């Protein structure tokens, strides 16, 4: 039976996004079904051509910026392209930030409301970052 | 004769070398061999783990001057 992981990203901090992306990519390429729900301060990094840099919480985040660590954006994209991961933007956060659907990267699915998300992904492990 | 494709992931960090290998494996044919180079020790452990989990084949793993050479064969 396929293991399911539901990853909920709410923080806009580099360390949180990186850890979520590492989990998503590794799980997705290892045969697990992964859903990633992007909300709160995590969402704005998935707007096309935003070139936003996520602030670091501490030392590791600062070191990751200068070392050749794969970016969380690349890891999330690889999770979707190389494995069975789907990334869903939170419709509430889209509305609050005023982001049109077509301004998100192409590997991001259509926005989902929490009710639909809970209904579709009520089983599986939940990880919140 | 199989192709041996080299994936140079030196100086990248986990899970970069694994993801680079998987991207290359997607493009490879069944029976092809690939060799990934990594300086990340965690990846040197994780890549063979992924290969056995997914069901591909490890041909050889070795370390030379701080570089891990992981030689694999795509089996499906």
N, CA and C atoms of all chains as a GROMACS GRO file, in nm:
protein
  615
    1UNK      N    1   0.084  -0.120   0.000
    1UNK     CA    2   0.000   0.000   0.000
    1UNK      C    3   0.087   0.125   0.000
    2UNK      N    4   0.047   0.222  -0.077
    2UNK     CA    5   0.126   0.345  -0.088
    2UNK      C    6   0.119   0.425   0.041
    3UNK      N    7   0.233   0.467   0.090
    3UNK     CA    8   0.235   0.554   0.207
    3UNK      C    9   0.201   0.696   0.162
    4UNK      N   10   0.121   0.763   0.242
    4UNK     CA   11   0.082   0.900   0.206
    4UNK      C   12   0.136   0.998   0.308
    5UNK      N   13   0.192   1.105   0.258
    5UNK     CA   14   0.240   1.213   0.344
    5UNK      C   15   0.171   1.343   0.304
    6UNK      N   16   0.118   1.411   0.401
    6UNK     CA   17   0.056   1.541   0.378
    6UNK      C   18   0.141   1.646   0.449
    7UNK      N   19   0.202   1.731   0.370
    7UNK     CA   20   0.296   1.829   0.424
    7UNK      C   21   0.229   1.966   0.419
    8UNK      N   22   0.221   2.030   0.532
    8UNK     CA   23   0.156   2.161   0.539
    8UNK      C   24   0.263   2.267   0.567
    9UNK      N   25   0.279   2.359   0.473
    9UNK     CA   26   0.380   2.464   0.487
    9UNK      C   27   0.311   2.595   0.523
   10UNK      N   28   0.348   2.648   0.639
   10UNK     CA   29   0.290   2.778   0.678
   10UNK      C   30   0.399   2.883   0.705
   11UNK      N   31   0.518   2.838   0.741
   11UNK     CA   32   0.624   2.934   0.773
   11UNK      C   33   0.693   2.985   0.647
   12UNK      N   34   0.736   3.109   0.650
   12UNK     CA   35   0.813   3.166   0.540
   12UNK      C   36   0.962   3.163   0.567
   13UNK      N   37   1.002   3.094   0.672
   13UNK     CA   38   1.145   3.087   0.704
   13UNK      C   39   1.216   2.982   0.620
   14UNK      N   40   1.340   3.014   0.583
   14UNK     CA   41   1.419   2.927   0.495
   14UNK      C   42   1.432   2.784   0.550
   15UNK      N   43   1.462   2.772   0.679
   15UNK     CA   44   1.484   2.639   0.735
   15UNK      C   45   1.358   2.553   0.726
   16UNK      N   46   1.244   2.612   0.755
   16UNK     CA   47   1.118   2.537   0.751
   16UNK      C   48   1.085   2.493   0.609
   17UNK      N   49   1.100   2.586   0.515
   17UNK     CA   50   1.070   2.554   0.375
   17UNK      C   51   1.165   2.448   0.322
   18UNK      N   52   1.292   2.458   0.362
   18UNK     CA   53   1.392   2.361   0.314
   18UNK      C   54   1.360   2.221   0.366
   19UNK      N   55   1.328   2.212   0.495
   19UNK     CA   56   1.299   2.081   0.554
   19UNK      C   57   1.175   2.020   0.490
   20UNK      N   58   1.073   2.103   0.467
   20UNK     CA   59   0.951   2.056   0.402
   20UNK      C   60   0.982   2.006   0.261
   21UNK      N   61   1.066   2.079   0.188
   21UNK     CA   62   1.100   2.044   0.050
   21UNK      C   63   1.182   1.916   0.046
   22UNK      N   64   1.273   1.900   0.142
   22UNK     CA   65   1.354   1.778   0.148
   22UNK      C   66   1.265   1.656   0.172
   23UNK      N   67   1.171   1.671   0.266
   23UNK     CA   68   1.077   1.561   0.294
   23UNK      C   69   0.994   1.530   0.169
   24UNK      N   70   0.941   1.634   0.108
   24UNK     CA   71   0.852   1.614  -0.007
   24UNK      C   72   0.926   1.545  -0.121
   25UNK      N   73   1.046   1.593  -0.151
   25UNK     CA   74   1.120   1.537  -0.264
   25UNK      C   75   1.161   1.393  -0.236
   26UNK      N   76   1.216   1.369  -0.119
   26UNK     CA   77   1.266   1.235  -0.089
   26UNK      C   78   1.151   1.135  -0.081
   27UNK      N   79   1.043   1.173  -0.016
   27UNK     CA   80   0.928   1.082  -0.005
   27UNK      C   81   0.867   1.056  -0.143
   28UNK      N   82   0.855   1.161  -0.223
   28UNK     CA   83   0.788   1.147  -0.353
   28UNK      C   84   0.867   1.055  -0.447
   29UNK      N   85   1.000   1.064  -0.444
   29UNK     CA   86   1.078   0.979  -0.535
   29UNK      C   87   1.097   0.838  -0.478
   30UNK      N   88   1.053   0.817  -0.354
   30UNK     CA   89   1.066   0.685  -0.294
   30UNK      C   90   0.934   0.608  -0.297
   31UNK      N   91   0.841   0.654  -0.376
   31UNK     CA   92   0.718   0.578  -0.396
   31UNK      C   93   0.601   0.620  -0.310
   32UNK      N   94   0.618   0.726  -0.230
   32UNK     CA   95   0.506   0.773  -0.149
   32UNK      C   96   0.425   0.877  -0.226
   33UNK      N   97   0.298   0.885  -0.191
   33UNK     CA   98   0.213   0.991  -0.247
   33UNK      C   99   0.222   1.109  -0.152
   34UNK      N  100   0.253   1.225  -0.205
   34UNK     CA  101   0.278   1.342  -0.121
   34UNK      C  102   0.186   1.456  -0.163
   35UNK      N  103   0.119   1.516  -0.066
   35UNK     CA  104   0.050   1.640  -0.094
   35UNK      C  105   0.117   1.750  -0.013
   36UNK      N  106   0.131   1.865  -0.074
   36UNK     CA  107   0.189   1.980  -0.004
   36UNK      C  108   0.086   2.092  -0.009
   37UNK      N  109   0.047   2.139   0.108
   37UNK     CA  110  -0.050   2.248   0.115
   37UNK      C  111   0.027   2.375   0.152
   38UNK      N  112   0.020   2.475   0.064
   38UNK     CA  113   0.100   2.597   0.082
   38UNK      C  114   0.010   2.708   0.131
   39UNK      N  115   0.037   2.755   0.251
   39UNK     CA  116  -0.048   2.862   0.304
   39UNK      C  117   0.035   2.963   0.383
   40UNK      N  118  -0.032   3.060   0.438
   40UNK     CA  119   0.030   3.164   0.520
   40UNK      C  120   0.156   3.221   0.454
   41UNK      N  121   0.263   3.236   0.530
   41UNK     CA  122   0.382   3.303   0.475
   41UNK      C  123   0.464   3.215   0.380
   42UNK      N  124   0.426   3.088   0.367
   42UNK     CA  125   0.501   3.000   0.276
   42UNK      C  126   0.461   3.023   0.130
   43UNK      N  127   0.342   3.077   0.107
   43UNK     CA  128   0.287   3.078  -0.029
   43UNK      C  129   0.359   3.171  -0.125
   44UNK      N  130   0.401   3.286  -0.078
   44UNK     CA  131   0.451   3.386  -0.173
   44UNK      C  132   0.577   3.345  -0.247
   45UNK      N  133   0.648   3.241  -0.198
   45UNK     CA  134   0.770   3.196  -0.268
   45UNK      C  135   0.738   3.115  -0.393
   46UNK      N  136   0.612   3.090  -0.416
   46UNK     CA  137   0.574   3.008  -0.531
   46UNK      C  138   0.509   3.091  -0.641
   47UNK      N  139   0.521   3.222  -0.625
   47UNK     CA  140   0.476   3.313  -0.730
   47UNK      C  141   0.588   3.324  -0.834
   48UNK      N  142   0.552   3.305  -0.962
   48UNK     CA  143   0.651   3.309  -1.072
   48UNK      C  144   0.732   3.437  -1.068
   49UNK      N  145   0.860   3.423  -1.091
   49UNK     CA  146   0.951   3.537  -1.106
   49UNK      C  147   0.948   3.634  -0.988
   50UNK      N  148   0.912   3.582  -0.871
   50UNK     CA  149   0.909   3.673  -0.755
   50UNK      C  150   1.050   3.697  -0.702
   51UNK      N  151   1.140   3.600  -0.724
   51UNK     CA  152   1.280   3.611  -0.680
   51UNK      C  153   1.292   3.652  -0.533
   52UNK      N  154   1.200   3.604  -0.454
   52UNK     CA  155   1.206   3.635  -0.312
   52UNK      C  156   1.307   3.543  -0.243
   53UNK      N  157   1.378   3.597  -0.148
   53UNK     CA  158   1.471   3.517  -0.071
   53UNK      C  159   1.412   3.497   0.068
   54UNK      N  160   1.400   3.372   0.109
   54UNK     CA  161   1.338   3.345   0.240
   54UNK      C  162   1.436   3.381   0.352
   55UNK      N  163   1.392   3.454   0.451
   55UNK     CA  164   1.482   3.489   0.561
   55UNK      C  165   1.519   3.367   0.644
   56UNK      N  166   1.641   3.368   0.695
   56UNK     CA  167   1.688   3.257   0.777
   56UNK      C  168   1.648   3.279   0.922
   57UNK      N  169   1.622   3.168   0.989
   57UNK     CA  170   1.593   3.177   1.132
   57UNK      C  171   1.723   3.179   1.212
   58UNK      N  172   1.824   3.108   1.161
   58UNK     CA  173   1.950   3.097   1.237
   58UNK      C  174   2.066   3.054   1.151
   59UNK      N  175   2.163   2.992   1.216
   59UNK     CA  176   2.291   2.964   1.151
   59UNK      C  177   2.279   2.873   1.028
   60UNK      N  178   2.200   2.766   1.040
   60UNK     CA  179   2.190   2.672   0.927
   60UNK      C  180   2.134   2.741   0.804
   61UNK      N  181   2.031   2.821   0.825
   61UNK     CA  182   1.971   2.892   0.712
   61UNK      C  183   2.071   2.984   0.645
   62UNK      N  184   2.152   3.052   0.725
   62UNK     CA  185   2.253   3.142   0.668
   62UNK      C  186   2.357   3.063   0.590
   63UNK      N  187   2.400   2.949   0.646
   63UNK     CA  188   2.500   2.867   0.577
   63UNK      C  189   2.444   2.808   0.447
   64UNK      N  190   2.316   2.772   0.449
   64UNK     CA  191   2.255   2.715   0.329
   64UNK      C  192   2.254   2.815   0.215
   65UNK      N  193   2.244   2.944   0.251
   65UNK     CA  194   2.244   3.046   0.146
   65UNK      C  195   2.376   3.054   0.074
   66UNK      N  196   2.487   3.031   0.146
   66UNK     CA  197   2.618   3.047   0.082
   66UNK      C  198   2.677   2.915   0.032
   67UNK      N  199   2.627   2.803   0.085
   67UNK     CA  200   2.675   2.674   0.035
   67UNK      C  201   2.584   2.627  -0.078
   68UNK      N  202   2.629   2.523  -0.146
   68UNK     CA  203   2.558   2.477  -0.266
   68UNK      C  204   2.445   2.380  -0.230
   69UNK      N  205   2.355   2.426  -0.144
   69UNK     CA  206   2.241   2.342  -0.104
   69UNK      C  207   2.130   2.361  -0.209
   70UNK      N  208   2.069   2.251  -0.255
   70UNK     CA  209   1.961   2.268  -0.353
   70UNK      C  210   1.851   2.356  -0.295
   71UNK      N  211   1.798   2.447  -0.375
   71UNK     CA  212   1.697   2.540  -0.322
   71UNK      C  213   1.566   2.467  -0.295
   72UNK      N  214   1.490   2.519  -0.200
   72UNK     CA  215   1.363   2.452  -0.170
   72UNK      C  216   1.269   2.459  -0.290
   73UNK      N  217   1.280   2.567  -0.369
   73UNK     CA  218   1.194   2.575  -0.488
   73UNK      C  219   1.226   2.461  -0.585
   74UNK      N  220   1.357   2.436  -0.606
   74UNK     CA  221   1.396   2.328  -0.696
   74UNK      C  222   1.351   2.192  -0.642
   75UNK      N  223   1.366   2.172  -0.512
   75UNK     CA  224   1.328   2.043  -0.453
   75UNK      C  225   1.177   2.018  -0.464
   76UNK      N  226   1.099   2.122  -0.440
   76UNK     CA  227   0.953   2.106  -0.455
   76UNK      C  228   0.917   2.074  -0.600
   77UNK      N  229   0.985   2.142  -0.694
   77UNK     CA  230   0.958   2.117  -0.836
   77UNK      C  231   0.997   1.973  -0.873
   78UNK      N  232   1.112   1.928  -0.823
   78UNK     CA  233   1.155   1.791  -0.851
   78UNK      C  234   1.059   1.690  -0.787
   79UNK      N  235   1.008   1.724  -0.669
   79UNK     CA  236   0.912   1.634  -0.603
   79UNK      C  237   0.792   1.610  -0.695
   80UNK      N  238   0.747   1.718  -0.761
   80UNK     CA  239   0.631   1.708  -0.849
   80UNK      C  240   0.667   1.644  -0.982
   81UNK      N  241   0.786   1.674  -1.034
   81UNK     CA  242   0.822   1.627  -1.168
   81UNK      C  243   0.878   1.485  -1.169
   82UNK      N  244   0.952   1.451  -1.064
   82UNK     CA  245   1.018   1.319  -1.062
   82UNK      C  246   0.941   1.219  -0.977
   83UNK      N  247   0.855   1.266  -0.892
   83UNK     CA  248   0.782   1.177  -0.803
   83UNK      C  249   0.635   1.211  -0.800
   84UNK      N  250   0.564   1.144  -0.710
   84UNK     CA  251   0.420   1.163  -0.701
   84UNK      C  252   0.388   1.265  -0.592
   85UNK      N  253   0.426   1.390  -0.618
   85UNK     CA  254   0.392   1.497  -0.523
   85UNK      C  255   0.304   1.599  -0.594
   86UNK      N  256   0.206   1.649  -0.522
   86UNK     CA  257   0.122   1.756  -0.575
   86UNK      C  258   0.121   1.871  -0.475
   87UNK      N  259   0.137   1.991  -0.530
   87UNK     CA  260   0.145   2.109  -0.444
   87UNK      C  261   0.018   2.192  -0.462
   88UNK      N  262  -0.050   2.219  -0.351
   88UNK     CA  263  -0.176   2.292  -0.358
   88UNK      C  264  -0.166   2.424  -0.284
   89UNK      N  265  -0.187   2.534  -0.353
   89UNK     CA  266  -0.192   2.661  -0.281
   89UNK      C  267  -0.324   2.674  -0.206
   90UNK      N  268  -0.318   2.736  -0.092
   90UNK     CA  269  -0.437   2.759  -0.010
   90UNK      C  270  -0.516   2.873  -0.071
   91UNK      N  271  -0.644   2.849  -0.098
   91UNK     CA  272  -0.724   2.953  -0.166
   91UNK      C  273  -0.740   3.076  -0.078
   92UNK      N  274  -0.745   3.057   0.052
   92UNK     CA  275  -0.758   3.173   0.141
   92UNK      C  276  -0.635   3.263   0.131
   93UNK      N  277  -0.514   3.202   0.135
   93UNK     CA  278  -0.391   3.281   0.126
   93UNK      C  279  -0.379   3.350  -0.010
   94UNK      N  280  -0.426   3.281  -0.116
   94UNK     CA  281  -0.425   3.342  -0.250
   94UNK      C  282  -0.510   3.469  -0.251
   95UNK      N  283  -0.626   3.459  -0.188
   95UNK     CA  284  -0.717   3.574  -0.184
   95UNK      C  285  -0.658   3.688  -0.102
   96UNK      N  286  -0.606   3.655   0.014
   96UNK     CA  287  -0.554   3.759   0.103
   96UNK      C  288  -0.436   3.832   0.038
   97UNK      N  289  -0.350   3.754  -0.030
   97UNK     CA  290  -0.233   3.814  -0.095
   97UNK      C  291  -0.268   3.873  -0.232
   98UNK      N  292  -0.387   3.843  -0.283
   98UNK     CA  293  -0.428   3.896  -0.413
   98UNK      C  294  -0.349   3.836  -0.528
   99UNK      N  295  -0.320   3.707  -0.519
   99UNK     CA  296  -0.242   3.641  -0.625
   99UNK      C  297  -0.336   3.570  -0.722
  100UNK      N  298  -0.333   3.608  -0.852
  100UNK     CA  299  -0.413   3.532  -0.949
  100UNK      C  300  -0.355   3.392  -0.968
  101UNK      N  301  -0.441   3.294  -1.000
  101UNK     CA  302  -0.397   3.153  -1.014
  101UNK      C  303  -0.281   3.136  -1.112
  102UNK      N  304  -0.286   3.212  -1.222
  102UNK     CA  305  -0.186   3.189  -1.327
  102UNK      C  306  -0.050   3.250  -1.295
  103UNK      N  307  -0.037   3.311  -1.178
  103UNK     CA  308   0.093   3.368  -1.144
  103UNK      C  309   0.179   3.274  -1.060
  104UNK      N  310   0.126   3.156  -1.034
  104UNK     CA  311   0.208   3.057  -0.961
  104UNK      C  312   0.285   2.972  -1.062
  105UNK      N  313   0.392   2.910  -1.015
  105UNK     CA  314   0.472   2.824  -1.102
  105UNK      C  315   0.386   2.713  -1.162
  106UNK      N  316   0.429   2.664  -1.278
  106UNK     CA  317   0.349   2.567  -1.353
  106UNK      C  318   0.332   2.433  -1.281
  107UNK      N  319   0.424   2.400  -1.190
  107UNK     CA  320   0.411   2.270  -1.122
  107UNK      C  321   0.319   2.278  -1.000
  108UNK      N  322   0.258   2.395  -0.979
  108UNK     CA  323   0.164   2.411  -0.868
  108UNK      C  324   0.022   2.386  -0.919
  109UNK      N  325  -0.055   2.309  -0.843
  109UNK     CA  326  -0.192   2.277  -0.881
  109UNK      C  327  -0.283   2.398  -0.860
  110UNK      N  328  -0.409   2.380  -0.894
  110UNK     CA  329  -0.509   2.485  -0.870
  110UNK      C  330  -0.531   2.501  -0.719
  111UNK      N  331  -0.569   2.621  -0.674
  111UNK     CA  332  -0.589   2.643  -0.531
  111UNK      C  333  -0.697   2.552  -0.472
  112UNK      N  334  -0.676   2.517  -0.347
  112UNK     CA  335  -0.773   2.434  -0.275
  112UNK      C  336  -0.814   2.505  -0.147
  113UNK      N  337  -0.941   2.492  -0.113
  113UNK     CA  338  -0.986   2.538   0.018
  113UNK      C  339  -0.960   2.430   0.121
  114UNK      N  340  -0.961   2.469   0.244
  114UNK     CA  341  -0.928   2.376   0.351
  114UNK      C  342  -1.029   2.260   0.359
  115UNK      N  343  -1.153   2.289   0.333
  115UNK     CA  344  -1.255   2.184   0.341
  115UNK      C  345  -1.228   2.074   0.240
  116UNK      N  346  -1.196   2.115   0.117
  116UNK     CA  347  -1.166   2.018   0.011
  116UNK      C  348  -1.036   1.944   0.043
  117UNK      N  349  -0.939   2.019   0.094
  117UNK     CA  350  -0.811   1.957   0.127
  117UNK      C  351  -0.830   1.849   0.233
  118UNK      N  352  -0.904   1.884   0.337
  118UNK     CA  353  -0.929   1.788   0.446
  118UNK      C  354  -1.006   1.666   0.396
  119UNK      N  355  -1.096   1.690   0.304
  119UNK     CA  356  -1.176   1.581   0.251
  119UNK      C  357  -1.091   1.489   0.163
  120UNK      N  358  -1.005   1.547   0.082
  120UNK     CA  359  -0.923   1.467  -0.011
  120UNK      C  360  -0.803   1.401   0.057
  121UNK      N  361  -0.753   1.463   0.163
  121UNK     CA  362  -0.627   1.415   0.222
  121UNK      C  363  -0.642   1.388   0.372
  122UNK      N  364  -0.752   1.324   0.408
  122UNK     CA  365  -0.776   1.300   0.551
  122UNK      C  366  -0.695   1.182   0.603
  123UNK      N  367  -0.643   1.099   0.510
  123UNK     CA  368  -0.561   0.988   0.558
  123UNK      C  369  -0.414   1.019   0.530
  124UNK      N  370  -0.326   0.945   0.592
  124UNK     CA  371  -0.183   0.966   0.572
  124UNK      C  372  -0.120   1.046   0.684
  125UNK      N  373   0.011   1.048   0.682
  125UNK     CA  374   0.086   1.122   0.785
  125UNK      C  375   0.078   1.272   0.757
  126UNK      N  376   0.072   1.348   0.864
  126UNK     CA  377   0.068   1.494   0.849
  126UNK      C  378   0.195   1.554   0.911
  127UNK      N  379   0.260   1.640   0.834
  127UNK     CA  380   0.376   1.712   0.886
  127UNK      C  381   0.354   1.860   0.862
  128UNK      N  382   0.376   1.938   0.962
  128UNK     CA  383   0.353   2.082   0.949
  128UNK      C  384   0.485   2.158   0.967
  129UNK      N  385   0.512   2.246   0.875
  129UNK     CA  386   0.636   2.326   0.882
  129UNK      C  387   0.601   2.474   0.883
  130UNK      N  388   2.630  -0.306  -2.577
  130UNK     CA  389   2.712  -0.239  -2.474
  130UNK      C  390   2.631  -0.126  -2.412
  131UNK      N  391   2.625  -0.125  -2.279
  131UNK     CA  392   2.546  -0.022  -2.212
  131UNK      C  393   2.622   0.111  -2.207
  132UNK      N  394   2.543   0.216  -2.197
  132UNK     CA  395   2.605   0.347  -2.176
  132UNK      C  396   2.634   0.365  -2.028
  133UNK      N  397   2.742   0.432  -1.996
  133UNK     CA  398   2.765   0.471  -1.857
  133UNK      C  399   2.762   0.623  -1.852
  134UNK      N  400   2.660   0.674  -1.785
  134UNK     CA  401   2.645   0.819  -1.777
  134UNK      C  402   2.696   0.867  -1.642
  135UNK      N  403   2.778   0.968  -1.644
  135UNK     CA  404   2.832   1.020  -1.518
  135UNK      C  405   2.749   1.141  -1.473
  136UNK      N  406   2.708   1.138  -1.346
  136UNK     CA  407   2.632   1.248  -1.287
  136UNK      C  408   2.722   1.313  -1.182
  137UNK      N  409   2.772   1.429  -1.213
  137UNK     CA  410   2.866   1.494  -1.121
  137UNK      C  411   2.790   1.583  -1.024
  138UNK      N  412   2.767   1.532  -0.903
  138UNK     CA  413   2.693   1.608  -0.802
  138UNK      C  414   2.785   1.648  -0.687
  139UNK      N  415   2.913   1.661  -0.718
  139UNK     CA  416   3.007   1.702  -0.612
  139UNK      C  417   2.972   1.842  -0.564
  140UNK      N  418   2.995   1.863  -0.435
  140UNK     CA  419   2.971   1.992  -0.368
  140UNK      C  420   2.824   2.027  -0.351
  141UNK      N  421   2.734   1.937  -0.388
  141UNK     CA  422   2.593   1.959  -0.357
  141UNK      C  423   2.564   1.889  -0.224
  142UNK      N  424   2.451   1.921  -0.168
  142UNK     CA  425   2.414   1.863  -0.039
  142UNK      C  426   2.284   1.785  -0.052
  143UNK      N  427   2.262   1.698   0.044
  143UNK     CA  428   2.144   1.613   0.050
  143UNK      C  429   2.016   1.697   0.038
  144UNK      N  430   1.916   1.658  -0.038
  144UNK     CA  431   1.913   1.539  -0.126
  144UNK      C  432   1.949   1.571  -0.271
  145UNK      N  433   2.033   1.672  -0.293
  145UNK     CA  434   2.070   1.714  -0.429
  145UNK      C  435   2.127   1.601  -0.514
  146UNK      N  436   2.231   1.528  -0.465
  146UNK     CA  437   2.288   1.420  -0.548
  146UNK      C  438   2.184   1.313  -0.584
  147UNK      N  439   2.098   1.278  -0.491
  147UNK     CA  440   1.995   1.178  -0.520
  147UNK      C  441   1.899   1.228  -0.628
  148UNK      N  442   1.857   1.355  -0.614
  148UNK     CA  443   1.762   1.408  -0.711
  148UNK      C  444   1.826   1.419  -0.849
  149UNK      N  445   1.954   1.454  -0.854
  149UNK     CA  446   2.023   1.462  -0.984
  149UNK      C  447   2.032   1.324  -1.048
  150UNK      N  448   2.061   1.223  -0.964
  150UNK     CA  449   2.068   1.087  -1.016
  150UNK      C  450   1.932   1.043  -1.071
  151UNK      N  451   1.826   1.071  -0.995
  151UNK     CA  452   1.693   1.027  -1.037
  151UNK      C  453   1.652   1.096  -1.167
  152UNK      N  454   1.685   1.225  -1.178
  152UNK     CA  455   1.654   1.297  -1.302
  152UNK      C  456   1.725   1.231  -1.420
  153UNK      N  457   1.851   1.192  -1.399
  153UNK     CA  458   1.927   1.127  -1.506
  153UNK      C  459   1.871   0.987  -1.535
  154UNK      N  460   1.827   0.918  -1.431
  154UNK     CA  461   1.774   0.783  -1.451
  154UNK      C  462   1.644   0.784  -1.529
  155UNK      N  463   1.565   0.890  -1.511
  155UNK     CA  464   1.439   0.903  -1.586
  155UNK      C  465   1.466   0.903  -1.735
  156UNK      N  466   1.578   0.963  -1.773
  156UNK     CA  467   1.611   0.976  -1.916
  156UNK      C  468   1.684   0.853  -1.969
  157UNK      N  469   1.733   0.767  -1.877
  157UNK     CA  470   1.814   0.652  -1.919
  157UNK      C  471   1.723   0.537  -1.964
  158UNK      N  472   1.784   0.443  -2.036
  158UNK     CA  473   1.713   0.323  -2.080
  158UNK      C  474   1.736   0.212  -1.977
  159UNK      N  475   1.643   0.117  -1.972
  159UNK     CA  476   1.663   0.000  -1.886
  159UNK      C  477   1.793  -0.070  -1.928
  160UNK      N  478   1.875  -0.102  -1.830
  160UNK     CA  479   2.004  -0.166  -1.858
  160UNK      C  480   2.120  -0.068  -1.859
  161UNK      N  481   2.089   0.062  -1.872
  161UNK     CA  482   2.195   0.163  -1.869
  161UNK      C  483   2.260   0.170  -1.732
  162UNK      N  484   2.386   0.208  -1.731
  162UNK     CA  485   2.456   0.227  -1.605
  162UNK      C  486   2.487   0.374  -1.586
  163UNK      N  487   2.477   0.416  -1.461
  163UNK     CA  488   2.505   0.556  -1.427
  163UNK      C  489   2.599   0.557  -1.308
  164UNK      N  490   2.685   0.658  -1.303
  164UNK     CA  491   2.773   0.673  -1.190
  164UNK      C  492   2.757   0.814  -1.136
  165UNK      N  493   2.716   0.823  -1.009
  165UNK     CA  494   2.700   0.955  -0.948
  165UNK      C  495   2.819   0.983  -0.858
  166UNK      N  496   2.872   1.104  -0.869
  166UNK     CA  497   2.984   1.148  -0.784
  166UNK      C  498   2.929   1.243  -0.680
  167UNK      N  499   2.961   1.215  -0.553
  167UNK     CA  500   2.909   1.300  -0.446
  167UNK      C  501   3.015   1.323  -0.340
  168UNK      N  502   3.018   1.442  -0.287
  168UNK     CA  503   3.106   1.469  -0.173
  168UNK      C  504   3.026   1.472  -0.043
  169UNK      N  505   2.896   1.445  -0.054
  169UNK     CA  506   2.807   1.450   0.062
  169UNK      C  507   2.793   1.308   0.119
  170UNK      N  508   2.842   1.291   0.242
  170UNK     CA  509   2.846   1.157   0.301
  170UNK      C  510   2.705   1.100   0.321
  171UNK      N  511   2.611   1.186   0.360
  171UNK     CA  512   2.473   1.140   0.379
  171UNK      C  513   2.417   1.082   0.251
  172UNK      N  514   2.446   1.150   0.140
  172UNK     CA  515   2.397   1.101   0.011
  172UNK      C  516   2.460   0.968  -0.026
  173UNK      N  517   2.587   0.950   0.015
  173UNK     CA  518   2.656   0.824  -0.016
  173UNK      C  519   2.586   0.707   0.053
  174UNK      N  520   2.520   0.734   0.165
  174UNK     CA  521   2.442   0.629   0.232
  174UNK      C  522   2.300   0.620   0.176
  175UNK      N  523   2.244   0.738   0.146
  175UNK     CA  524   2.104   0.744   0.104
  175UNK      C  525   2.080   0.692  -0.036
  176UNK      N  526   2.175   0.715  -0.127
  176UNK     CA  527   2.154   0.674  -0.266
  176UNK      C  528   2.143   0.521  -0.277
  177UNK      N  529   2.236   0.444  -0.216
  177UNK     CA  530   2.218   0.298  -0.221
  177UNK      C  531   2.087   0.253  -0.156
  178UNK      N  532   2.046   0.321  -0.051
  178UNK     CA  533   1.919   0.290   0.015
  178UNK      C  534   1.803   0.308  -0.082
  179UNK      N  535   1.805   0.420  -0.154
  179UNK     CA  536   1.699   0.448  -0.252
  179UNK      C  537   1.702   0.345  -0.365
  180UNK      N  538   1.822   0.313  -0.412
  180UNK     CA  539   1.837   0.217  -0.523
  180UNK      C  540   1.776   0.082  -0.484
  181UNK      N  541   1.805   0.036  -0.362
  181UNK     CA  542   1.752  -0.095  -0.323
  181UNK      C  543   1.603  -0.087  -0.296
  182UNK      N  544   1.556   0.025  -0.242
  182UNK     CA  545   1.413   0.039  -0.214
  182UNK      C  546   1.332   0.037  -0.344
  183UNK      N  547   1.382   0.108  -0.443
  183UNK     CA  548   1.308   0.120  -0.568
  183UNK      C  549   1.328  -0.002  -0.657
  184UNK      N  550   1.438  -0.075  -0.634
  184UNK     CA  551   1.458  -0.201  -0.707
  184UNK      C  552   1.556  -0.192  -0.823
  185UNK      N  553   1.639  -0.090  -0.825
  185UNK     CA  554   1.747  -0.087  -0.923
  185UNK      C  555   1.867  -0.162  -0.863
  186UNK      N  556   1.981  -0.153  -0.929
  186UNK     CA  557   2.093  -0.236  -0.888
  186UNK      C  558   2.218  -0.152  -0.863
  187UNK      N  559   2.285  -0.180  -0.752
  187UNK     CA  560   2.414  -0.114  -0.724
  187UNK      C  561   2.522  -0.198  -0.792
  188UNK      N  562   2.603  -0.135  -0.872
  188UNK     CA  563   2.715  -0.205  -0.935
  188UNK      C  564   2.837  -0.195  -0.845
  189UNK      N  565   2.865  -0.076  -0.798
  189UNK     CA  566   2.982  -0.056  -0.712
  189UNK      C  567   2.969   0.076  -0.635
  190UNK      N  568   3.017   0.075  -0.510
  190UNK     CA  569   3.029   0.200  -0.432
  190UNK      C  570   3.173   0.209  -0.384
  191UNK      N  571   3.235   0.321  -0.406
  191UNK     CA  572   3.371   0.336  -0.353
  191UNK      C  573   3.394   0.481  -0.317
  192UNK      N  574   3.496   0.504  -0.235
  192UNK     CA  575   3.532   0.640  -0.196
  192UNK      C  576   3.677   0.663  -0.231
  193UNK      N  577   3.705   0.778  -0.287
  193UNK     CA  578   3.841   0.812  -0.326
  193UNK      C  579   3.862   0.959  -0.300
  194UNK      N  580   3.956   0.993  -0.213
  194UNK     CA  581   3.989   1.134  -0.182
  194UNK      C  582   3.865   1.216  -0.147
  195UNK      N  583   3.778   1.159  -0.066
  195UNK     CA  584   3.662   1.235  -0.020
  195UNK      C  585   3.548   1.241  -0.120
  196UNK      N  586   3.562   1.172  -0.232
  196UNK     CA  587   3.453   1.168  -0.331
  196UNK      C  588   3.395   1.027  -0.333
  197UNK      N  589   3.263   1.020  -0.323
  197UNK     CA  590   3.194   0.890  -0.329
  197UNK      C  591   3.151   0.866  -0.473
  198UNK      N  592   3.184   0.748  -0.524
  198UNK     CA  593   3.145   0.708  -0.659
  198UNK      C  594   3.041   0.597  -0.644
  199UNK      N  595   2.920   0.624  -0.684
  199UNK     CA  596   2.813   0.524  -0.671
  199UNK      C  597   2.767   0.486  -0.812
  200UNK      N  598   2.796   0.363  -0.846
  200UNK     CA  599   2.772   0.314  -0.982
  200UNK      C  600   2.649   0.224  -0.979
  201UNK      N  601   2.549   0.258  -1.055
  201UNK     CA  602   2.422   0.186  -1.049
  201UNK      C  603   2.376   0.142  -1.188
  202UNK      N  604   2.283   0.047  -1.190
  202UNK     CA  605   2.223   0.003  -1.317
  202UNK      C  606   2.073   0.018  -1.309
  203UNK      N  607   2.015   0.077  -1.411
  203UNK     CA  608   1.869   0.090  -1.417
  203UNK      C  609   1.810  -0.044  -1.460
  204UNK      N  610   1.720  -0.098  -1.378
  204UNK     CA  611   1.671  -0.232  -1.406
  204UNK      C  612   1.524  -0.236  -1.450
  205UNK      N  613   1.459  -0.121  -1.448
  205UNK     CA  614   1.317  -0.124  -1.488
  205UNK      C  615   1.273   0.014  -1.534
   0.00000   0.00000   0.00000
